[in-house]
């Protein structure tokens, strides 16, 4: 991989409950697909450049006089598009000269790999059956084939096809007709007999020559070819000589009559007007592409509501019919009719298995859509919510994104799994912070570890906002994170992915649930803008287990199969059901398939790639080696314990160790003094190297809004710069803390 997504049917009485409608989980795409249809002007629509001539010149006095006594409504003012806009609109209507799989390297690679896999399997399938199945069949059927072949030649030579006519003339006592047919037969038999005799002599001579002069391999090849031909001719029609190497699915040829019938039974036509076909029906991948213009007054929404009836009219399953909206006309609908249910077809192994590394700043492969086109995902500047019922591929779908992040050595990973399953265990090789379950084990409290990590990350996010705003413009244009900044170890602002699987287990914790919820809401809302993305997954997206105040902060949603349309709407967001997005219509066989909304402008189906436990371990082992080589392995993966929980009196302790008259003090000096003041709390900090020692204090003071800066001191005649804190910042933080306590 290079470094480098129904309402009540017509005719129902008013007042029908919309919740009983049959909404199907198929994508509504605002942009044309790669097989988009060229725009065709609708009837009565004036083309650009033609409308100006129809309007009177308002500067002409005579033209102004035309309004006297004219109809009340004057001609409306028209603003024709610019030439550039018009040209751009026309460019979008042209079909590509070459398909994407020819032009794009990744698609060419995918097609090549598929061809190798497919034809290797076909050749191997037949090679195994050739000696033990096909050869006995050929030998058994070849005598019958020889008889059929000789019989067919005999009938041709003796004009057997005219026998019926000759007998009919005899029965009718038509002597003239019989004599005419007899003479014709005699001429045919004479000519055909000569041809057959010459062909027999040539064949006999060729056989003798081949037998005497040809090498043995050529003789065997000729015998094998003749025998195989005779065996194929002699094989019964219901038992072919050669088996099929793949399953042949039911595939019917669509015609305009079938499509019209489907729209008629679905109530999408009227007595006066039927549908129109702006382009011919044709094959499109593993299916058919049909584009229709509905009658005036009908819209794409009507077609979507009648989805099931249209599928029934075409005599296919509803899961085989997909609808695409056309931007140029509300009544134009593009159908893609798959030869079989594409959502039940596995998407295959993740391409990450063959990737050496991933650039998380760029989209990475997550799966394929219903047509098999690659779906690229990105986690930049957004948070993602994944929801589904158990055993539908929720964890595997989310884990694929985390695996892509792991293969970028400059991405910092936080992974917490509320159900303590083995699915995320191997992320301990690369995760900066990681925890499993909610029950303390081996002296580790996973809930406390999560809480500490959330506080740590919140302080980091707040610090990033301050530091990005202070960086020079040539380093940080517009105050935003860039790839260069995120990979600069000195700045320490890497892209970060915070993953919480089965988040409801932590949110329902009796002691820390409310604080965890508050911190997650903050991170999901604020953190993506500075490169910290949050991905949560749950099988209980209701307001009690996963409150709406957290769900609503996720810009992207991914819903796999759920139990009811209300749950689907809860995951995808209010109004998704009315848009035709309903994950409850996905089948049990659609594992790893979900509806994606919010990651791009389009909503669509994603069949996520599979990376099972072994595959994940392979990828994570490679990712760990990559991080060690880059020097970015940190936190729990590197054996670095998190900073000890900061004492509630940290501000008072820092204020106590500040000397009288000291306005600025180096951080490492403060740590040494704190260790002397309270060795049981701050002793571990004093044992660290100077730089980690200063960073520990910085992290401890971040939640209180205290930042560090460069402090210059002259020592032994030399100017020395180190990071430190200001007395005024500590005093302001203590004052703010005291105000909050009084308010409480």
N, C-alpha and C positions, 0 to 999 in steps of 0.2 A: 504494500500500500504506500502511496506517496504521502509526503508530509501534509503534505497539504494541510416530504416529506408527507306512521302516516295518519296524516290526519284523517278525519272521516271522509270516505270516498264521495265523489260527486253524487248528488242525488239524495244524500241523507237529509232528513228533516232538520230544521234549525233547532238549536238547543242541544245537539248531540254533544256529549261530554268529550272534550278534546283529549282527555287522558286515556280514553279507550281507543284512540287512533293508533294506527299501525305505523310507527316510525321506524325506519330502517337505519342501521349504522353505516351509512355510506357518505363519502366526503362531498362537501359542496365546495367546489374550487372556483375562486374568483378569477383566477388567471387561466388562460387556455392551456390544455395539456400539450405535450409534444406533438400530439396528433390533432391539434386544433383545426377547426374548419375555417377556410377563408371567408371573410366577411362578404355577405351578399346584401346589396341594398334592398330594403323592404319596399313594398309597393307604396307609392305615395310619398316617399321620402325624397326630398330634393338633395341632390349631391352638392358637395362644397364647390363653390364657383358658379353655381347656377342660380342661386337665390337672389343675388344682387340685381340681376337683370329683370326680375319680376317686381321689384320695388320701385315706386316712382321716385324721381329725383326731388328731394325736399327743397333744393335750392331753386327749382324751376317754379315760377309763379303759376304757370298753367297746371303744373302738378299739384300745387297747393290748392288750387281751385277745385281739384277733383274731390276734395273732402266735403264740399258744400252739397248738402242733400244726400251724401253717401251714407252707407251703413254706420251705425254708432261706433263699432269697433274699428279703430284705425289700424293700418299695418304696423305690426310690432317691430321694434328695432332689432336688427340682426347683427351679431358680431361673428363674422366668419373666423375660423381658426387660422393661425399663422401658417405659413408654408411649412415651417419646421415641424409643427404639431401634426399637420396633415400628412406629411411624409412619414413621420414616425408611426402614425396610426395605420397607414397603408403597409409599412414594413412588417407590422405585426400580423398582417393577414396572409403573408406569403408562407407557404409550407417550406420546410428546410429541404435543400437539395439532397443532402445525405442524412440518414437517420443518426441519432445520437450514438448508437453502438458502433458506428463507423468512425465518427469524429472524435469521441471522447476516449482517452486512453484507458480510464478505469473500466468503462463499459466494454471496450474491445477486449481487455483482459478477462472480464467476467464471461464474455461470450466464448472466448478461446478456451477458458477452463471448462465451461459447460460442454463444449464440443468434444474436448478430450475425454471428459468423464462419460458423456453419453455414448460416443462411438466405441470407447474402450469396453464399456459394459455390453454393448450390442455384440461386438466381435467376440468377446469372451463367452457370452451366452450361447452363441451359435457354435463356437469352436468346441465347447464341452459336449454339445448334443450331436455334432456331426458324425462321430464314429459309432455311437451307441444308439442313436435314434434316427437321424436323417438317412444314413446309409441303408439300414434295413428297410426303411420305408421306400427308398428309391428302388431297391432290388425287388421289393414286393409289388410295387405299382408299375414297374417298367413293362412287363408283358401286357398288362391291360393297356398301357399307353401305346405300345406297338400295334396292338389290335385296333385301337381307336384311330391311330394315324393311318394305317393301311386301309381301314374301312372308309375313312374320309376321302382318301385319294381315289379309291374305287368308285365311290359315289360321284366324285367330280368327273372322273374319266367317262363314266357311262351315263352322265347327264341325269342323275337320279332326281334332281330338283324339278325336271319337266315331266316326270312320270304322271303326276296328278292331272296335269292338263291333257295329256294324251288319253288317259282313261276317261276323263270327262267328255272328250270329243267322241269317244266310242259309245259312251252311254247315251249321248245326244244324237247318235247316228249321223254325225256331221263328217262325211267322208273327206270333203275338201280340207277342212281344218285339220283332220287327222293326218292326211298326206303331207300337208304343209309342216306340221310339227315333227313328223317322222323324218322328212328330209333334213329339217334343221337339226334333229338329234344325230342323224348319221354323219352330217358334216362336223358337228361338235365332237363326236366320239372319235372320228378319224383324226382330227387335228389334236385333240387332247391325248389320244393314244400315242401319236408320234412324239409329242412333248414328253409324255411319261416314259416312253421307251428310251429316248435320248437321255433324259435325266437319270434313268436307272443305269444305263451304260456308263455315263460320266461318274456317277456315284460309285459303281463297282470298280472302275478303273482307278479312281482316287483312293478307294479302300485298299486295293491290291498294292498300289504304289506306296501308300502309307505303311502297309504291313511289311513290305520288302525293304524299303529304303529309309524310312523315318526312324529316328532313334526311339528307344523304348519309352522314354518319358513322354514324347509327343504322342505315341500310340496310346499310352495309358490315359493321357489328357483327352484325346479324342473319344476314347471309349467312355470315359467318365462323363464327358459333356453330352454324348448321345444318350447314355443311360439316364442321366439326370433329366434331360429333356423329356424322354419317354416317361420317366417317373412322374414329372410334373403334369404331363398330359393325362396320365392314368389315375392321378389322385382324385378321390371323391371331392365334390364341391364343398361338403360340410366338414371335411377333414383335410385341411391344406397340408402340403408336404412340409413346409417350414413353419415353425411356431413363431408368434410375435414376441419380440424381446421386451416389449413394454405394454402396459395396459392401455387399451384404446377406450377413451371415454366417449360418452354419447355426444355427438357433435352434429348438429343439423344445419342445413344451409338456410339462411334467412332470405326472405324475399319481401318485396314491397307489400304483397298481399298479406303476409303474416303480420307485418308491422302495422298496417292499417287496421287489420282485425283486432290487434291488441289494443289500439287506441279507441276503437269503437266500443269494445266490451268494458273498457275503463272509463267510458263517458267523457273522453277528451276530444270528441268530434261533435259536430252538430248536423242537423238535417241539410243545411245549406252549404256547409264547408267541411272538408276533411283535412287531413294533414298534408303537408307538402315536403318534398325531399330536395333540399338545396344542393346535395351532392350524392353520388351513387353509394349504395351499401357496399362495403368492402371489408376484407379481413384486416384485423389490427392486432398483431401479436397472436396470443392464444385466444382470440375471440373475434367478434364482429364490431365494427364501428357503424352506427346508424345515427344520422343527424336529421332531425325533422323540425319543421316549423308548424307549431300548433295553430289552430284557428284563432282568429282575432278575438281577444277577450280571454283566452286561456293563457296561462303563464307557467313558468318553470315550477312554481309552488304547487300548481294543480297536478303536474306530472309527478312531483315528489309525493304528494298525498296519495296518488293512485299507483304507487310503486308496485305493490303486490298484485294488483289487477293487471297492470301492464305485463308483468312477468308471467302471470297465468295465461294471458292472451298469446304470449310468445311460446308457451309450453316449456318454460324453464323454471328453475328454482329462483326465489327472490334473491338469494345470495349470489346469483350469477349476473344480476343486472345492476349497473352503476350509472349514475346520472351526473353530467357535468353541465354547469350553467354557462351560458354565452353572454359576454358583456355587452354585445352589440344589440341584442334583442331579448326582451323579456319572454317572448314566446318561442324562442329557439332552444331546443334541448338536444344535447349530444348523449347518446346512449353507448355504453360499452357492454356487450353481452359476452361474458366469458364462456368458454367451452365447458368448464366445470367450476365448482366452487373454489375460487383462488385462495380464500382465507383458510381453507383446511390444508393447504399445501405448505409444508414447512419452508421457512425462508433459508434454512441452511446454517452452517457454522459461521461464526463471526469472522469478518476479515481481520480483526485484531490479532487472530492467531498467527498471521503471517506478517504482522507489522513490527518493525524494529522499534519505532517510537511514534508518538502522535503529537501534533501541534494543537493544543487545546484551544488556541486562539482561532482555529479554523474548524469548519464543520467536519464531523467525523461520521463514519457509517454506523447507523443504528439499526437499519432494517430495510425492508422493501415495501412498496405499496401493493395494492391489489393487482396491478399490472406487472409487477416484478421490477419496477423501476427503483433504483436506490433511493433511500430516504436518509438524508444527512441531518444530524442533530447538532445543536450547539447549546451550551449552557452559559454563554456570555450574557451578562446584564439581566439575567432572569432567574427565577426560582421555579421549580417543577414539583407538581403534586402528582403522585401515581396512586391509583386506587383500583381495587378489584376484589372479587371474592377469592377465597383460598384456592390454590392449585390451578391458577390460570396463567401463571408466568409473570406475576407482578414483580417478585424479587429478581428474577432473571433479567427482566427488562430494565429495571433500575441498575442492576449490577453491571450491565454492559456499558452504561454511561460511566460508572465509576471505574471500570477497567480501562476505558479510553483515557480518563484523567490520570490513572496510575502510569500509563505509558508516556505521559509528558513529565519528565523529571522535575520540572519547575512548577508543578501544581501541588499544592499542599492539601492533603486529604484528612478529613475527620469522618469516621465511620462509627455509627452506633446502631445496634440491632436490638430492638425491644424484645424479640422473642428468643434470643440467644440460640439461633439455629446455626448449623454448620455453613450456611451459605456465604457468610461474610468473614469466616475465621481467617482465611489466608490473607486478608487485607492487613493483618498484623505485620506483614513483611514490609509494607510501604506507608501505612497510615501514621500521620503525625499524632493523632489521638484516636483511640479505638476502645469500644466497650460493648459488652454483651449482656442482655437481660436487665433485670431490675433487682436481683437478689445478690447481696454481697457474697463474694467467694474469694478464698485465698487472700483475705485481707484487703480486697479491693471492692469498693462500693461503686458499681457502674453508674448509678444515678448521680452520686456525688461527682464522679469523674465527668459525666456529661454536663453537669451544672458548672463545674470549674471550666470546662472547655468553652461553654457558651459565654461565660463571663469574660474569659480570655479573648474570645473572638470579638465580642462586642467592644471591648476596649481597643482591640486592634483596628476594628472598623472606624471607630471614632478618631483614632490616631491617624489613620490613612487620610481621612477627609482633611484634617489639619495639614498634614505634610504635603499632600498633593497640591493644596492651595498655596503652599509656600515655595514649591520647587520653581526654578527658573523656567521661562516659557520655552526655551530651546530644548529643555529636557522633558517638560510636561506641558505640551500645548493644550490650552483650554482647561487645564486643571484635571485632566482625565488620565486614567491608567493606560499605559501603552505596553506592548510586548517587551520593549527594551527595559522599561521600569520594572515590570513584573519579574524579569530574569536577572535583575541586578541584586546580588546577594547583600550588598551594603545597604540598599534601601529597604530590604526585607518586606516587600509587598507582593508576594507571589499570588497568582490565581489560586483560589481556594474553593474546594467543593466540600460542603458540609452535608453528609448523608445520614438520615435517620429513618431506618426501616421499622415498620410497625410503631409509628410515632405515638399511637394512642396509648401504648403501655406506659410511656413516660409522662404523657399529659394527664393521666389518671392517677399519678402517684399522690398518695394522701398528703405528703409533707411538702414536696418540691414541685408538684404539678403546675401550680399557678405561676411560679417563677420561670419554669422551663417554657411554658406557653408564652409568657411575656417576652422572654429573650428570643424565642423562635420567631415570633411576630415581628420583633424589631429587625432581626437579621433578614427575614424574607422580604421586608419592606424596604430597608435602607441599604443592606450590604451589597446587593448585586452591582450597584453603581460604582463600587470601588473594587470589583473583581472577586467578591465572595458570593458564591452561589449556594443556594440551599435546595436540597432535594429530599422530600419526605414522601413516604409511602405508607399506606394504611389499607386495611380491609374493613375498617369501620369509619367511614367518612361522615358520620352523623354529628350533630351539634354537641352531643354529650362527649363522645370519644375524641372528636377532632373538630373543635369549634370553628364557626364560620370566620371569626376574626383572624384565624390562621390561614384557612383555605383561601380566603379572598386576597391574601397577599401574594399568592403564587400567580405569576404571569402566564405560565404554561401549565396545561393539565393533560394527563394521559389516563384514559379510562379503559381498562380491559373489561372482560365480561363481569357484569354485576347482576343482582337479582331483580331489580325493578327500575323503571324509567326515572323514578324520583331519586334513586341513588346515583344514576348516571348524571342527572342534572346537578346533583350535589357536587360531584367530582368535576364535571366540565364547566360548571357555572350556570346560573339561572338563564333560561332562554335557549339553552343548547337543544333541548327537546324540540322546541318549535322550529329550530333550524334543520331538523332532520337527523340530529346526532343522538343516538340512543344506544348505549353500550349494553343494555339488557337484551338487545336483539342478537348479540353475538352468541354463537353456539358453544357448547362444551368442547367441541372439536377444534375450536379456534384458539388454541393455546398460544400465548405470546402475541396475540393480536389485540390491538386497542385503537381507540380514537384519540388522535392528538389534536390539541387546540391551543393556540397562543404562542407556539414556538416560531411560527411564521405567519404570514397573512392568510394562509389557507388552513382549513381544517381537513384532516384526511385520515385514512386508515394506515396503520403501520404494522407490518408483520416483523417483529423484532428478531434480530439474529440471535442464535443460541450459542452460549458459552457455558457448558456444564461445569461441574466441580473440577474435573481434571483440566479442562481448558482454562478455567480461571486460574488454577494454580500455575500452569505453564506461563500464562501472561504475567501474573504477579511476580513470579520468580525472575522473569526477564526484566520487569519494571524495577524490582529491587536492585538488580545488578546495574541497571542504567542509572539509578539514583546514587548508588555508591560511587560510580565512575564520575558523576557530575558533582558529587559532594553535597547533594540536597536531601539525603536521608536524615530525618530529624524526628524529634519527639519520641513517642512510644516505640516506633520502628527502630530507632537508633539506641534504645535503652536509656533515653533521657527522661527522667521522671518530671512531671509537671512541677511548676513552682509550688511550694507549700502554700496552703490556704493562708491568705493574708489575715492578720489579726484585725479585729474590729477597731483596735486602737492604733493602727498603723500611722494615721495622721498625727495623733498625739505623740507617738514614739519618735517620729521624724522631727517633730517640733521640739521634743525634749533634748535631742542630741545636737540640735543646731546651736553653735556657739553664739555668745552674745556679740552682736554687731556683724555677724556673718549674713550677707545678703545672697551670696551664691556659693554653693558647695558641690564638689564633685560627688557623683553617685556612689562610686566605690568607697569614698571616705564615709559617706552616710551609712553604708552597709556595715563597715567595720565597727562604727560606733553602735549601731543597732545590735550587732552580735555581742558586744560588750554589755549593752544595757539588758538584753533579754536573750541569752544564748540558746534557751530551749526553743525559741521561735525563729530566730534569725541566724543561728549558728550554721546551718547548712549553706546559707548564702555566702558566708565569709570564706568557706572552703573552696569556692569556685574561682576560676581564673578572673582577672580584672574585667574583661569584657562581659562574660556571662554574669558576673556579679552586678555590674551596672544594669544589664538588661533585666535582671530579676527585680530590681527596685523599680525600673521603668514600668514593667508589666504590672507590678503591685499598685502603683500610683495612677495608672491609666483610668481605672473606673471612677476616680475622683476628679478627673479632668486635669490632672497635673502632667505636663509634658516636660521632657528634658531638652536641653540645648547645649551648645558648645560654650565652655567656660575656660578662659585663658588665664594661666598663672605663669609667673616667671620663677623658675627654679634653677639655682646655680647659674644664673645669667642666661638661661635659655627659656624661650617661650614654649609652654606646654599646653595643649588643648585637649580637654576631656569633657565628656557629657556630664551635666549636673542639673540641679534643681535650684529654684529661687525661693527665698523665704516668703515673699509676698504670695506666691502661688499656693504654698502650704497654708498660710493664714487665711486666704480666700476660701480654700477648700474646707477648712475647719468651720469657718463662719457659715458656709452654705449647708454643711452637714447639720450644724446646730439648728439652723432655721427649719430644716426638714423634720428634725426630731420634735421641735416645738409645735410644728403644724400637725404632726401625728398625735 
